[in-house]
């Protein structure tokens, strides 16, 4: 049943390595973008609050597949923006990271905003009384405590991001889902075995992440 794994025709580890790379790059970019969006949503500047709110609601309610294909068709094929990628594969990979980051950043933002709401208002007021500006209060006082409160929700976002990387197959990125599609077409007699292999692969990626970050969440939880 699993003879196709010994044939050498399929680079299973290589496909999952692309998935890991997509996850890591998108996780870092979405964290940075999510922090920026969270800052906008709690900003005293009405224009920033309006932009942050509109962006989060619009992107969160747009299917990820639409964003990935729009990045490929709109940026690459229409505007000829390759993000520095030389080959088709490099361009597709970078566009997928861009779309995944733009999408996942909204969930990071909302998780952080819920964490910001757990920080007592008096701490921010005390910081402002000492002469700190909004950015200083946010980065030095509020966000460090907010992060401690939302490690578990952020872990869920990271796990969801790992699974969402399969959408990159829609624009030809050679990650696990694209290889699974190819194997299902070539190994029709072993469809359930193929599904089982890839399900196991994603479990091996996501379960340790959830367990590790769950442990971290308990260790750094703010005692109130």
N, CA and C of each residue as an Amber inpcrd file, in Angstrom:
protein
   672
   0.8160000  -1.2110000   0.0000000   0.0000000   0.0000000   0.0000000
   0.8490000   1.2610000   0.0000000   2.0080000   1.1880000   0.6550000
   2.8670000   2.3640000   0.7680000   4.1030000   2.2510000  -0.1350000
   3.9950000   1.4470000  -1.1750000   5.1380000   1.2560000  -2.0710000
   5.5420000   2.5530000  -2.7610000   4.5870000   3.4660000  -2.9460000
   4.9070000   4.7100000  -3.6500000   5.9120000   5.5590000  -2.8920000
   6.0580000   5.3200000  -1.5760000   7.0100000   6.0920000  -0.7930000
   8.4490000   5.6570000  -1.0660000   8.6210000   4.4080000  -1.5410000
   9.9620000   3.8790000  -1.7980000  10.4010000   4.0420000  -3.2440000
   9.5430000   4.5730000  -4.0770000   9.8550000   4.6520000  -5.5030000
  10.8770000   5.7410000  -5.8270000  11.0180000   6.7180000  -4.9540000
  11.9340000   7.8320000  -5.2140000  11.3760000   8.8580000  -6.1830000
  10.1400000   8.6660000  -6.5880000   9.5240000   9.5820000  -7.5540000
   9.0420000  10.8680000  -6.8860000   8.7330000  10.7930000  -5.5960000
   8.1380000  11.9340000  -4.8980000   9.0670000  12.4280000  -3.7840000
   9.2790000  13.7330000  -3.7750000  10.1180000  14.3490000  -2.7450000
   9.2210000  14.8130000  -1.5900000   8.8490000  13.8510000  -0.7430000
   7.9170000  14.1400000   0.3440000   8.5230000  15.1040000   1.3630000
   9.7590000  14.8530000   1.7560000  10.4080000  15.7210000   2.7390000
  10.6150000  17.1270000   2.1800000  10.9410000  17.2080000   0.9000000
  11.1260000  18.5200000   0.2750000   9.8430000  19.3230000   0.2550000
   8.7260000  18.6480000  -0.0170000   7.4290000  19.3330000  -0.0470000
   7.0610000  19.8580000   1.3380000   7.2820000  19.0370000   2.3670000
   6.9740000  19.4960000   3.7220000   7.9540000  20.5720000   4.1810000
   9.1790000  20.5510000   3.6630000  10.1320000  21.6040000   4.0000000
   9.6670000  22.9430000   3.4330000   9.0870000  22.9340000   2.2350000
   8.5070000  24.1590000   1.6740000   7.3540000  24.6370000   2.5540000
   6.5420000  23.7020000   3.0530000   5.4440000  24.0590000   3.9550000
   5.9750000  24.7090000   5.2210000   7.0460000  24.1460000   5.7710000
   7.6540000  24.7220000   6.9770000   8.1810000  26.1260000   6.7020000
   8.8290000  26.3100000   5.5530000   9.3410000  27.6280000   5.2040000
   8.2140000  28.6440000   5.0290000   7.1630000  28.2410000   4.3470000
   5.9970000  29.1170000   4.2020000   5.4560000  29.5290000   5.5650000
   5.3710000  28.5660000   6.4720000   4.8450000  28.8410000   7.8090000
   5.7400000  29.8110000   8.5650000   7.0400000  29.5680000   8.5510000
   7.9620000  30.4030000   9.3240000   8.0040000  31.8400000   8.8050000
   8.1820000  31.9900000   7.4930000   8.2410000  33.3390000   6.9250000
   6.9270000  34.0860000   7.1350000   5.8180000  33.4010000   6.9130000
   4.5140000  34.0460000   7.0650000   4.2260000  34.3620000   8.5310000
   4.6820000  33.5040000   9.4410000   4.4530000  33.7410000  10.8640000
   5.1710000  35.0100000  11.3270000   6.4170000  35.1700000  10.9070000
   7.1740000  36.3660000  11.3050000   6.5390000  37.6210000  10.7180000
   6.2210000  37.5700000   9.4210000   5.6380000  38.7470000   8.7650000
   4.2590000  39.0790000   9.3290000   3.4380000  38.0650000   9.5890000
   2.1020000  38.3190000  10.1170000   2.1590000  38.8230000  11.5500000
   3.1620000  38.4110000  12.3150000   3.3140000  38.9280000  13.6760000
   3.6290000  40.4200000  13.6470000   4.5550000  40.8020000  12.7790000
   4.9070000  42.2230000  12.6540000   3.7090000  43.0390000  12.1740000
   3.0240000  42.5370000  11.1550000   1.8730000  43.2420000  10.6020000
   0.7160000  43.2630000  11.6040000   0.5490000  42.1710000  12.3310000
  -0.5120000  42.1130000  13.3350000  -0.2850000  43.1000000  14.4670000
   0.9610000  43.2650000  14.8930000   1.2790000  44.2560000  15.9300000
   0.9670000  45.6600000  15.4310000   1.3430000  45.9290000  14.1740000
   1.0610000  47.2510000  13.6000000  -0.4430000  47.5040000  13.5300000
  -1.2010000  46.4900000  13.0980000  -2.6580000  46.6430000  13.0180000
  -3.2750000  46.8390000  14.3950000  -2.7920000  46.1000000  15.3840000
  -3.3170000  46.2490000  16.7400000  -3.0480000  47.6570000  17.2620000
  -1.8500000  48.1790000  16.9610000  -1.5480000  49.5490000  17.3480000
  -2.4730000  50.5530000  16.6960000  -2.7960000  50.3070000  15.4220000
  -3.7370000  51.1930000  14.7270000  -5.1250000  51.1360000  15.3650000
  -5.5540000  49.9410000  15.7330000  -6.9170000  49.7820000  16.2440000
  -7.1150000  50.4170000  17.6170000  -6.0360000  50.5790000  18.3670000
  -6.1600000  51.2240000  19.6800000  -5.5400000  52.6230000  19.6660000
  -5.1960000  53.0960000  18.4860000  -4.5500000  54.4030000  18.3580000
  -5.5210000  55.5400000  18.6750000  -5.0110000  56.6430000  19.2140000
  -5.8620000  57.8180000  19.4350000  -6.1430000  58.5980000  18.1480000
  -5.4980000  58.2010000  17.0440000  -5.6890000  58.8860000  15.7640000
  -6.8720000  58.2430000  15.0330000  -7.9660000  58.9690000  14.8000000
  -9.1660000  58.3830000  14.1770000  -8.8990000  57.7450000  12.8210000
  -8.0370000  58.3720000  12.0010000  -7.7660000  57.8310000  10.6650000
  -7.1230000  56.4500000  10.7490000  -6.1750000  56.2870000  11.6760000
  -5.5210000  54.9910000  11.8450000  -6.5000000  53.9450000  12.3630000
  -7.3450000  54.3300000  13.3080000  -8.3410000  53.3960000  13.8330000
  -9.2950000  52.9420000  12.7370000  -9.7150000  53.8890000  11.9000000
 -10.6390000  53.5580000  10.8170000  -9.9900000  52.6090000   9.8200000
  -8.7420000  52.9050000   9.4380000  -8.0400000  52.0280000   8.4960000
  -7.8530000  50.6380000   9.0810000  -7.3870000  50.5610000  10.3340000
  -7.1520000  49.2740000  10.9580000  -8.4230000  48.4430000  11.0490000
  -9.5140000  49.0740000  11.4580000 -10.7870000  48.3650000  11.5830000
 -11.2930000  47.8890000  10.2270000 -11.2450000  48.7660000   9.2330000
 -11.7270000  48.4080000   7.8990000 -10.8850000  47.2850000   7.3000000
  -9.5730000  47.3680000   7.4530000  -8.6900000  46.3420000   6.9010000
  -8.9560000  44.9900000   7.5450000  -9.0280000  44.9640000   8.8640000
  -9.2220000  43.7010000   9.5790000 -10.5400000  43.0450000   9.1760000
 -11.6160000  43.8190000   9.1620000 -12.9220000  43.2390000   8.8290000
 -12.9750000  42.7960000   7.3630000 -12.3620000  43.5670000   6.4720000
 -12.4040000  43.2140000   5.0500000 -11.5840000  41.9630000   4.7580000
 -10.3720000  41.9050000   5.2800000  -9.4740000  40.7900000   4.9580000
  -9.8970000  39.5130000   5.6790000 -10.3360000  39.6250000   6.9290000
 -10.7550000  38.4300000   7.6680000 -11.9490000  37.7400000   7.0040000
 -12.7830000  38.5220000   6.3440000 -13.9830000  37.9570000   5.7390000
 -13.8150000  37.6580000   4.2460000 -12.5670000  37.7240000   3.7680000
 -12.2560000  37.3550000   2.3930000 -11.6000000  35.9790000   2.3900000
 -12.0520000  35.0320000   1.5840000 -11.4180000  33.7050000   1.5500000
  -9.9300000  33.8160000   1.2210000  -9.1350000  33.0210000   1.9060000
  -7.6850000  33.0650000   1.6980000  -7.3210000  32.7100000   0.2640000
  -8.0530000  31.7650000  -0.3260000  -7.7710000  31.3860000  -1.7140000
  -7.8950000  32.5880000  -2.6440000  -8.8910000  33.4310000  -2.3970000
  -9.0750000  34.6380000  -3.2140000  -7.8660000  35.5570000  -3.0780000
  -7.3590000  35.7130000  -1.8600000  -6.2080000  36.5920000  -1.6420000
  -4.9610000  36.0500000  -2.3350000  -4.7520000  34.7450000  -2.2400000
  -3.5610000  34.1440000  -2.8550000  -3.6110000  34.2790000  -4.3680000
  -4.7530000  33.9820000  -4.9620000  -4.8850000  34.0900000  -6.4220000
  -4.8250000  35.5470000  -6.8550000  -5.4090000  36.4430000  -6.0710000
  -5.3420000  37.8680000  -6.3950000  -3.9090000  38.3690000  -6.3680000
  -3.1160000  37.8800000  -5.4060000  -1.7030000  38.2710000  -5.3490000
  -0.9660000  37.7920000  -6.5910000  -1.2880000  36.5770000  -7.0480000
  -0.6100000  36.0320000  -8.2200000  -1.0440000  36.7420000  -9.4980000
  -2.3730000  36.8610000  -9.6850000  -2.8780000  37.4670000 -10.9210000
  -2.6900000  38.9830000 -10.9300000  -2.9880000  39.6100000  -9.7880000
  -2.9400000  41.0720000  -9.7430000  -1.5400000  41.6320000  -9.6840000
  -0.7200000  41.0980000  -8.7660000   0.6240000  41.6470000  -8.5780000
   1.6090000  41.1090000  -9.6110000   1.6100000  39.7970000  -9.7840000
   2.6200000  39.2020000 -10.6570000   2.2880000  39.3530000 -12.1330000
   1.1120000  38.8920000 -12.5440000   0.8060000  38.8590000 -13.9650000
   0.3400000  40.2020000 -14.5220000  -0.3980000  40.9730000 -13.7020000
  -0.9090000  42.2520000 -14.1990000   0.0770000  43.3960000 -13.9890000
   0.5920000  43.5190000 -12.7540000   1.4970000  44.6280000 -12.4350000
   2.9700000  44.2490000 -12.5720000   3.2350000  42.9730000 -12.8590000
   4.6080000  42.4890000 -13.0500000   5.4760000  42.7370000 -11.8140000
   4.8980000  42.5180000 -10.6370000   5.6360000  42.6420000  -9.3830000
   6.0420000  41.2490000  -8.9410000   7.3380000  41.0030000  -8.8700000
   7.8290000  39.6630000  -8.5380000   8.3970000  39.5750000  -7.1320000
   8.4590000  40.7060000  -6.4160000   9.0020000  40.7630000  -5.0490000
  10.4380000  40.2470000  -4.9970000  11.1600000  40.4690000  -6.0600000
  12.5590000  40.0620000  -6.0970000  12.7930000  38.6320000  -6.5230000
  11.7190000  37.8910000  -6.8110000  11.8720000  36.5020000  -7.2270000
  12.3010000  36.3980000  -8.6750000  13.3000000  35.5660000  -8.9260000
  13.7870000  35.4270000 -10.2840000  12.9830000  34.4390000 -11.1080000
  12.7360000  33.2680000 -10.5400000  12.0110000  32.2260000 -11.2540000
  10.5310000  32.2470000 -10.8810000   9.7580000  31.4580000 -11.6220000
   8.3240000  31.3510000 -11.3430000   8.0860000  30.7940000  -9.9380000
   8.8880000  29.8070000  -9.5490000   8.7210000  29.2010000  -8.2200000
   9.0290000  30.2030000  -7.1140000  10.1070000  30.9700000  -7.2810000
  10.4710000  31.9610000  -6.2590000   9.4070000  33.0390000  -6.1370000
   8.9190000  33.5030000  -7.2720000   7.8730000  34.5350000  -7.2510000
   6.6050000  34.0140000  -6.5920000   6.1960000  32.7950000  -6.9640000
   5.0020000  32.2040000  -6.3740000   5.1370000  32.0390000  -4.8670000
   6.3070000  31.5950000  -4.4110000   6.5510000  31.4160000  -2.9810000
   6.4190000  32.7440000  -2.2450000   7.0130000  33.7930000  -2.7790000
   6.9870000  35.0920000  -2.0960000   5.5970000  35.7180000  -2.1240000
   4.8950000  35.5330000  -3.1960000   3.5250000  36.0400000  -3.2550000
   2.6280000  35.2830000  -2.2770000   2.8710000  33.9890000  -2.1280000
   2.1000000  33.2050000  -1.1580000   2.3720000  33.6810000   0.2620000
   3.6320000  33.9670000   0.5640000   3.9810000  34.4990000   1.8890000
   3.2920000  35.8360000   2.1210000   3.2680000  36.6790000   1.0940000
   2.6140000  37.9870000   1.2130000   1.1260000  37.8250000   1.5180000
   0.4410000  36.9630000   0.7690000  -0.9940000  36.7670000   0.9710000
  -1.2810000  36.1360000   2.3290000  -0.4910000  35.1410000   2.7110000
  -0.6870000  34.4940000   4.0060000  -0.4520000  35.4800000   5.1510000
   0.5410000  36.3360000   5.0040000   0.8570000  37.3170000   6.0540000
  -0.2370000  38.3690000   6.1640000  -0.7120000  38.8370000   5.0130000
  -1.7750000  39.8410000   5.0250000  -3.0410000  39.2980000   5.6740000
  -3.3050000  38.0180000   5.4540000  -4.5060000  37.3770000   6.0070000
  -4.3320000  37.0460000   7.4860000  -3.2320000  36.3820000   7.8150000
  -3.0180000  35.9310000   9.1900000  -2.7710000  37.1000000  10.1300000
  -2.2100000  38.1890000   9.6050000  -1.9640000  39.3660000  10.4430000
  -3.2290000  39.9000000  11.0910000  -4.3720000  39.7270000  10.4270000
  -5.6280000  40.2130000  10.9980000  -6.0190000  39.4000000  12.2340000
  -5.7400000  38.1100000  12.2160000  -6.0590000  37.2720000  13.3760000
  -5.0800000  37.5300000  14.5160000  -3.8140000  37.7790000  14.1620000
  -2.8410000  38.1730000  15.1850000  -3.2760000  39.4840000  15.8370000
  -3.7360000  40.4120000  15.0220000  -4.2000000  41.7060000  15.5200000
  -5.3290000  41.5410000  16.5340000  -6.3250000  40.7470000  16.1940000
  -7.4730000  40.5790000  17.0820000  -7.0880000  39.8450000  18.3630000
  -6.1630000  38.8830000  18.2580000  -5.6900000  38.2060000  19.4650000
  -4.9620000  39.1890000  20.3850000  -4.1040000  40.0100000  19.8000000
  -3.3780000  41.0050000  20.5910000  -4.3140000  42.0500000  21.1760000
  -5.3150000  42.4300000  20.4130000  -6.2510000  43.4410000  20.9210000
  -7.0130000  42.9120000  22.1260000  -7.3410000  41.6310000  22.1070000
  -7.9940000  41.0490000  23.2810000  -7.0380000  41.0230000  24.4690000
  -5.7480000  40.8070000  24.1900000  -4.7610000  40.8480000  25.2590000
  -4.5740000  42.2500000  25.8080000  -4.6160000  43.2410000  24.9230000
  -4.4990000  44.6370000  25.3600000  -5.6440000  45.0000000  26.2980000
  -6.8200000  44.4680000  26.0250000  -7.9830000  44.7640000  26.8640000
  -7.8680000  44.1680000  28.2650000  -6.9510000  43.2010000  28.4470000
  -6.7760000  42.6120000  29.7790000  -5.8370000  43.4390000  30.6590000
  -5.0980000  44.3530000  30.0460000  -4.1630000  45.1860000  30.8200000
  -4.9530000  46.2850000  31.5370000  -4.8030000  46.4160000  32.8450000
  -5.5500000  47.4490000  33.5810000  -5.3160000  48.8470000  33.0070000
  -6.3910000  49.5910000  32.8510000  -6.3010000  50.9380000  32.2830000
  -5.4050000  51.8300000  33.1190000  -5.3840000  51.5960000  34.4140000
  -4.5800000  52.4320000  35.3020000  -3.0970000  52.4120000  34.9810000
  -2.6050000  51.3100000  34.4290000  -1.1790000  51.2330000  34.0930000
  -0.8410000  52.1800000  32.9410000  -1.7120000  52.2020000  31.9350000
  -1.4900000  53.1200000  30.8170000  -1.6120000  54.5650000  31.2810000
  -2.5660000  54.8300000  32.1510000  -2.7420000  56.1980000  32.6580000
  -1.5350000  56.6250000  33.4820000  -1.0050000  55.7140000  34.2810000
   0.1860000  56.0330000  35.0700000   1.3820000  56.3180000  34.1730000
   1.5120000  55.5380000  33.0890000   2.6190000  55.7530000  32.1540000
   2.4930000  57.1010000  31.4650000   1.2570000  57.4610000  31.0750000
   1.0580000  58.7710000  30.4510000   1.3340000  59.9060000  31.4350000
   1.0200000  59.6740000  32.7160000   1.2860000  60.6970000  33.7380000
   2.7820000  60.9260000  33.9100000   3.5800000  59.9000000  33.5930000
   5.0360000  60.0400000  33.6750000   5.6170000  60.7130000  32.4380000
   4.7640000  60.9980000  31.4600000   5.2190000  61.6950000  30.2580000
   5.4880000  60.8070000  29.0690000   5.1420000  59.5340000  29.1410000
   5.3620000  58.6450000  28.0050000   4.3120000  58.8870000  26.9290000
   4.7290000  58.8100000  25.6670000   3.8100000  58.9640000  24.5530000
   3.0660000  57.6720000  24.2670000   2.1510000  57.7320000  23.3000000
   1.3170000  56.5610000  22.9950000   2.1650000  55.3650000  22.5740000
   3.1270000  55.5770000  21.6870000   3.9570000  54.4720000  21.2000000
   4.7630000  53.8680000  22.3430000   5.2940000  54.7040000  23.2150000
   6.0590000  54.2010000  24.3550000   5.1790000  53.4070000  25.3100000
   3.9900000  53.9090000  25.5730000   3.0660000  53.1920000  26.4600000
   2.7140000  51.8330000  25.8620000   2.4620000  51.8230000  24.5540000
   2.0530000  50.5890000  23.8840000   3.1770000  49.5660000  23.8890000
   4.3840000  49.9910000  23.5270000   5.4910000  49.0430000  23.3600000
   6.1600000  48.6540000  24.6700000   6.2000000  49.5650000  25.6310000
   6.9130000  49.2970000  26.8800000   6.0190000  48.7670000  27.9990000
   4.7640000  49.1610000  28.0000000   3.8800000  48.8150000  29.1160000
   2.8070000  47.8030000  28.7060000   2.0980000  48.0980000  27.6370000
   0.8890000  47.3300000  27.3080000   1.2030000  46.0300000  26.5610000
   1.9410000  46.1210000  25.4610000   2.1620000  44.9300000  24.6310000
   2.8870000  43.7910000  25.3530000   3.9280000  44.0580000  26.1680000
   4.5610000  42.9320000  26.8790000   3.5790000  42.1370000  27.7300000
   2.6490000  42.8320000  28.3940000   1.6440000  42.1280000  29.1950000
   0.5900000  41.4650000  28.3090000   0.2530000  42.1370000  27.2170000
  -0.7440000  41.5730000  26.3020000  -0.2410000  40.2610000  25.7030000
   1.0340000  40.2050000  25.3300000   1.5850000  38.9900000  24.7430000
   1.5100000  37.8240000  25.7210000   1.7740000  38.0990000  26.9860000
   1.7260000  37.0360000  27.9920000   0.3130000  36.4700000  28.1350000
  -0.6720000  37.2980000  27.8730000  -2.0570000  36.8590000  28.0380000
  -2.6000000  36.1140000  26.8290000  -1.9340000  36.2280000  25.6820000
  -2.5130000  35.6560000  24.4540000  -1.5850000  34.6560000  23.7690000
  -0.6970000  34.0210000  24.5240000   0.1720000  33.0150000  23.9180000
  -0.6590000  31.8670000  23.3370000  -1.6570000  31.4060000  24.0910000
  -2.4940000  30.2970000  23.6050000  -3.2710000  30.6650000  22.3370000
  -3.9550000  31.8330000  22.2910000  -4.6170000  32.2120000  21.0330000
  -3.6470000  32.3580000  19.8670000  -2.4600000  32.8940000  20.1280000
  -1.4780000  33.0200000  19.0550000  -0.9950000  31.6490000  18.5900000
  -0.9390000  30.6870000  19.5070000  -0.5840000  29.3220000  19.1180000
  -1.6320000  28.7530000  18.1650000  -2.8970000  29.0250000  18.4420000
  -3.9660000  28.5710000  17.5450000  -3.8500000  29.2180000  16.1720000
  -3.4640000  30.4960000  16.1530000  -3.2840000  31.1910000  14.8800000
  -2.1320000  30.5610000  14.0940000  -1.0450000  30.2140000  14.7910000
   0.1040000  29.6000000  14.1220000  -0.2610000  28.2290000  13.5530000
  -1.0270000  27.4450000  14.3090000  -1.4550000  26.1380000  13.8200000
  -2.3510000  26.2960000  12.5920000  -3.2660000  27.2610000  12.6610000
  -4.1330000  27.5190000  11.5110000  -3.3150000  27.9650000  10.3020000
  -2.2830000  28.7700000  10.5350000  -1.4180000  29.2210000   9.4460000
  -0.7160000  28.0360000   8.7970000  -0.2420000  27.1020000   9.6090000
   0.4330000  25.9150000   9.0660000  -0.4800000  25.1600000   8.1120000
  -1.7280000  25.0100000   8.4950000  -2.6880000  24.3000000   7.6310000
  -3.0950000  25.1520000   6.4320000  -3.1360000  26.4730000   6.6230000
  -3.5310000  27.3540000   5.5230000  -2.4950000  27.4310000   4.4160000
  -1.2570000  27.0010000   4.7000000  -0.2260000  27.0330000   3.6440000
  -0.6080000  26.1490000   2.4620000  -1.5280000  25.2130000   2.6660000
  -1.9440000  24.3370000   1.5610000  -2.6060000  25.1260000   0.4370000
  -3.1180000  26.3180000   0.7640000  -3.7700000  27.1400000  -0.2660000
  -2.7460000  27.6250000  -1.2900000  -1.4700000  27.6780000  -0.9050000
  -0.4360000  28.1320000  -1.8320000  -0.3330000  27.2370000  -3.0560000
  -0.8440000  26.0200000  -2.9550000  -0.8330000  25.1270000  -4.1180000
  -1.6410000  25.7010000  -5.2690000  -2.5810000  26.6090000  -4.9640000
  -3.4200000  27.1930000  -6.0120000  -2.6220000  28.0010000  -7.0180000
  -1.4270000  28.4830000  -6.6170000  -0.5930000  29.2540000  -7.5490000
   0.7060000  28.5130000  -7.8630000   0.6930000  27.2010000  -7.6520000
   1.8140000  26.3740000  -8.0860000   2.9910000  26.2990000  -7.1500000
   2.8350000  26.7070000  -5.8900000   3.9320000  26.5750000  -4.9320000
   4.0680000  25.1030000  -4.5590000   5.2770000  24.5790000  -4.6660000
   5.5000000  23.1380000  -4.5260000   5.5520000  22.7180000  -3.0630000
   4.4530000  22.9400000  -2.3350000   4.4020000  22.5000000  -0.9310000
   3.6220000  21.1930000  -0.8340000   3.2830000  20.7900000   0.3810000
   2.7430000  19.4490000   0.6020000   1.4380000  19.1960000  -0.1550000
   0.5310000  20.1740000  -0.1690000  -0.7690000  19.9500000  -0.8070000
  -0.6330000  19.7140000  -2.3060000   0.3020000  20.4170000  -2.9430000
   0.4940000  20.2250000  -4.3830000   1.0330000  18.8350000  -4.6830000
   1.9630000  18.3750000  -3.8230000   2.4900000  17.0300000  -4.0060000
   1.3980000  15.9930000  -3.7490000   0.5470000  16.2420000  -2.7590000
  -0.5440000  15.3060000  -2.4840000  -1.4750000  15.1960000  -3.6910000
  -1.7620000  16.3210000  -4.3320000  -2.6090000  16.3060000  -5.5270000
  -1.9690000  15.4530000  -6.6260000  -0.6670000  15.6390000  -6.8260000
   0.0460000  14.8620000  -7.8480000   0.0280000  13.3700000  -7.5130000
   0.2310000  13.0500000  -6.2470000   0.2610000  11.6390000  -5.8440000
  -1.1170000  10.9980000  -5.9710000  -2.1610000  11.7420000  -5.6720000
  -3.5170000  11.2060000  -5.8280000  -3.8360000  10.9150000  -7.2860000
  -3.2890000  11.7350000  -8.1810000  -3.5280000  11.5080000  -9.6080000
  -2.7550000  10.2960000 -10.1250000  -1.5420000  10.0970000  -9.5870000
  -0.6910000   9.0180000 -10.0770000  -0.8760000   7.7000000  -9.3230000
  -1.3410000   7.7820000  -8.0960000  -1.4780000   6.5930000  -7.2520000
  -2.9450000   6.3930000  -6.8720000  -3.7970000   6.2630000  -7.8590000
  -5.2380000   6.1610000  -7.6060000  -5.5960000   4.9470000  -6.7510000
  -4.7560000   3.9110000  -6.7920000  -5.0520000   2.6970000  -6.0320000
  -4.7060000   2.8550000  -4.5520000  -4.0440000   3.9320000  -4.1960000
  -3.6040000   4.1170000  -2.8060000  -4.0180000   5.4890000  -2.2770000
  -5.2160000   5.9130000  -2.6440000  -5.6720000   7.2490000  -2.2600000
  -5.7140000   7.4180000  -0.7490000  -6.2480000   6.4260000  -0.0400000
  -6.3670000   6.5500000   1.4100000  -4.9940000   6.5470000   2.0800000
  -4.0650000   5.7980000   1.5180000  -2.7070000   5.7950000   2.0590000
  -2.0510000   7.1580000   1.8730000  -2.2670000   7.7690000   0.7130000
  -1.7200000   9.1080000   0.4620000  -2.2970000  10.1120000   1.4520000
  -3.6210000  10.0850000   1.6290000  -4.2430000  10.9860000   2.5820000
  -3.6870000  10.7620000   3.9910000  -3.5000000   9.5020000   4.3530000
  -2.9830000   9.1870000   5.6840000  -1.5850000   9.7190000   5.8970000
  -0.7240000   9.6040000   4.8880000   0.6540000  10.0900000   4.9930000
   0.6870000  11.6020000   5.2130000  -0.1130000  12.3250000   4.4500000
  -0.0870000  13.7780000   4.5640000  -0.7880000  14.2520000   5.8410000
  -1.8300000  13.5330000   6.2580000  -2.4670000  13.8740000   7.5290000
  -1.4770000  13.6940000   8.6770000  -0.7210000  12.6010000   8.6380000
   0.2920000  12.3620000   9.6590000   1.3640000  13.4430000   9.6270000
   1.7700000  13.8350000   8.4150000   2.7890000  14.8790000   8.2930000
   2.3570000  16.1880000   8.9240000   1.1230000  16.5940000   8.6810000
   0.6390000  17.8420000   9.2700000   0.4370000  17.7110000  10.7740000
   0.0620000  16.5310000  11.2400000  -0.0430000  16.3220000  12.6890000
   1.3250000  16.4660000  13.3570000   2.3570000  15.9460000  12.6870000
   3.7110000  16.0610000  13.2370000   4.1960000  17.5090000  13.2650000
   3.6460000  18.3410000  12.3990000   4.0050000  19.7570000  12.3990000
   3.2220000  20.5500000  13.4370000   1.9480000  20.2530000  13.5830000
   1.0820000  21.0970000  14.4080000   0.9900000  20.6550000  15.8670000
   0.9860000  19.3480000  16.1300000   0.8230000  18.8970000  17.5140000
   1.9640000  19.3510000  18.4300000   3.2420000  19.1880000  18.0460000
   4.3050000  19.6940000  18.9230000   4.2280000  21.2000000  19.1360000
   3.8270000  21.9360000  18.0890000   3.6770000  23.3830000  18.2260000
   2.6280000  23.7270000  19.2740000   1.4780000  23.0620000  19.2020000
   0.4170000  23.3120000  20.1670000   0.8240000  22.9520000  21.5790000
   1.4980000  21.8050000  21.7520000   1.9180000  21.3790000  23.0860000
   2.9700000  22.3200000  23.6680000   3.9380000  22.7150000  22.8420000
   5.0010000  23.5990000  23.3210000   4.4530000  24.9660000  23.7160000
   3.6550000  25.5680000  22.8420000   3.1290000  26.9020000  23.1380000
   2.0760000  26.8510000  24.2430000   1.3740000  25.7260000  24.3950000
   0.4690000  25.5740000  25.5250000   1.2270000  25.5800000  26.8400000
   2.3830000  24.9140000  26.8520000   3.2350000  24.9180000  28.0490000
   3.7660000  26.3200000  28.3240000   4.1960000  27.0170000  27.2520000
   4.6890000  28.3880000  27.4180000   3.5920000  29.2980000  27.9570000
   2.3640000  29.1170000  27.4560000   1.2490000  29.9480000  27.9040000
   1.0200000  29.8090000  29.4050000   1.1520000  28.5920000  29.9130000
   0.9720000  28.3900000  31.3560000   2.1190000  28.9970000  32.1530000
   3.3060000  28.9630000  31.5870000   4.4680000  29.4780000  32.2970000
   4.4650000  30.9990000  32.4050000   3.9850000  31.6530000  31.3600000
   4.0860000  33.1240000  31.3280000   2.7540000  33.8010000  31.6460000
   1.7340000  33.0290000  31.9740000   0.4120000  33.6230000  32.2390000
   0.5030000  34.6600000  33.3580000  -0.2070000  35.7630000  33.1520000
  -0.2240000  36.8370000  34.1430000  -1.1670000  36.4560000  35.2730000
  -0.6670000  36.4330000  36.4840000  -1.5070000  36.1340000  37.6460000
  -2.2870000  37.3980000  38.0360000  -3.5980000  37.3110000  38.0010000
  -4.4260000  38.4760000  38.3370000  -5.3450000  38.1280000  39.5100000
